[in-house]
């Protein structure tokens, strides 16, 4: 068995492998690789384990360099996941060892593998830190059965919310218009600043996702008076749907447009025969958000991030929700135009 670099000649083999592998996600696709390269200029480290011209496994990762966190290798930056996929222990260990070889050469602090499930592999160098939750909603029931699971658990009655939305002329729809994407981005930047005291990803990320994922990218929006007041980005791959990003204008909080959007998204995914809707990664300290997701009928489990120390022997990865939380509070006073201008530079340092 040998490890080879991903190149133009074996892209078809890569695509065929993730199509048939039950654990693959949209974040294993070559489109995602291109999105990350174009947005952040991180160096991709994509390899295949091949035996007798048959792919036995793949691994995705990026080499990042930060003034804040130093050099590291991550399977994918920020809060998504694409664990190594392999058919047996040999393929898995060879792929991981390939990253270690590069990590030693580049003198990175550590290698980080973001996985949805425990890796079925024996490797004493892997350290497991399950410090985030993933929330998933199963959609194998009928639309009515799925709705009954969450309808009575929500704080506000959905029927009342929908009536109020109708009275206030709020329209729910999917949009392919770049103007709507930009308006949604404005809402996203503001909610990140005002509520979370965090910087949002640059607009080019969402533009690249729309252009590269094409039909597998959908923007669901709520509009009032032709203005986007809430939105969510949904990604689709095989029978999986991912709620990747979402935001609502706090000025319309009483109308809960985000809640109506989630209800709409669940019904859309169910109607179109998707089996799961991924509600995303949540810090273990965001108990209110975890409870909100559970109200929709999701099930949670801790995501086992794996680390291999290289130059940093003790791994104590920061939690994105609590990291420098008090020091971030003044961020809510930073002007929105300045945030947009600085985002491409700053987020690259946080990857």
Secondary structure by P-SEA (a helix, b strand, c coil): cccccccccaaaaaaaaaaacccccccccaaaaaaaaaacccccbbbbbbccccccbbbbbbbbbbccccbbbbccccccccccccccaaaaaaaaaaaaaaaaaacccbbbbbcccccccccccbbbbccbbbbbbbccccaaaaaaaccccccccaaaaaaaaaaabbbbbbbccaaaaaaaaaaaaaaaacccccccccaaaaaaaaaaccccbbbbbcccccccccbbbbbbcccccccccccccccccccaaaaaaaaaaaaaaaaacccbbbcccccccaaaaaaaaaaabbbbbbbbbbbbbccccccccccccccccccccccccccaaaaaaaaaaaaaaac
